[in-house]
């Protein structure tokens, strides 16, 4: 479709955003993206946001669509809402231009909300750095600029809680003592948002020193903390955490159970498969579906070794009628607990 045609669709007040042929906005060059951006700026803010959200969701669902050039132009939009949506729309974009742009935004944008989104967007570059997929000079620059915002160690430098949270999470993949101290500061905070963020960061940091803290918080009375503890266990990907995740199967919070299933999927292996198969008999339909998806993702060809009758609820076409599906949740896992504990 010619640009003139898509411009007419965008500017036509009778055309619903969802009816716009967004394929014409894919793979634009910089000149085309600027023209489209200028046309969007003539719309009211609500319709602009609706279209950008539609583009972001569509790019997640359809890998062949690429709206990066348009979102890059929108990073300079006068509206803070549009700048935030532009950063979100570039969720898969990893060019070093964006790394530098997000750092600049973090330091100079007049909107604290945009700064927070920039910090969130930088986390993917930290993960790339720790996977040796970022230039050394970019990796060093990223870490230095993030640390500078936290302030010198022991300083009382104050940051907005959400900004400190996402800067810490962006720093977390850099495994060094300074970063670990920042993570611990968040974890020890009386603010539960920062405490949760500290747990999240532990999972990305990957240092084994975090295992005792994650295990402790799996039993926290706050479901948000338990949710983050399970998630951190999954990203840490230490198989010794599987029995503890299994014992969390009695949790009554659906989001926590979902986090447990994701963690088991991330860790993988035959012990995780044993536990996930138990979830297939859960009384909650959503949990059963999530566990099936996790097992499909793992795609293990062989059944776990050992006696599956001790670890898997079998022979039932319907979920058990008892309230606690996992009343004997430790059955068959004691040997793994013994093995892990003896290696400490």
HELIX and SHEET records of a PDB file:
HELIX    1   1 UNK A    3  UNK A   11  1                                   9    
HELIX    2   2 UNK A   17  UNK A   19  5                                   3    
HELIX    3   3 UNK A   22  UNK A   25  5                                   4    
HELIX    4   4 UNK A   30  UNK A   40  1                                  11    
HELIX    5   5 UNK A   45  UNK A   61  1                                  17    
HELIX    6   6 UNK A   68  UNK A   74  1                                   7    
HELIX    7   7 UNK A   80  UNK A   89  1                                  10    
HELIX    8   8 UNK A   96  UNK A  108  1                                  13    
HELIX    9   9 UNK A  112  UNK A  130  1                                  19    
HELIX   10  10 UNK A  136  UNK A  150  1                                  15    
HELIX   11  11 UNK A  161  UNK A  171  1                                  11    
HELIX   12  12 UNK A  177  UNK A  187  1                                  11    
HELIX   13  13 UNK A  192  UNK A  205  1                                  14    
HELIX   14  14 UNK A  208  UNK A  210  5                                   3    
HELIX   15  15 UNK A  211  UNK A  217  1                                   7    
HELIX   16  16 UNK A  223  UNK A  236  1                                  14    
HELIX   17  17 UNK A  239  UNK A  241  5                                   3    
HELIX   18  18 UNK A  242  UNK A  247  1                                   6    
HELIX   19  19 UNK A  248  UNK A  250  5                                   3    
HELIX   20  20 UNK A  254  UNK A  267  1                                  14    
HELIX   21  21 UNK A  270  UNK A  279  1                                  10    
HELIX   22  22 UNK A  285  UNK A  298  1                                  14    
HELIX   23  23 UNK A  308  UNK A  310  5                                   3    
HELIX   24  24 UNK A  334  UNK A  342  1                                   9    
END                                                                             
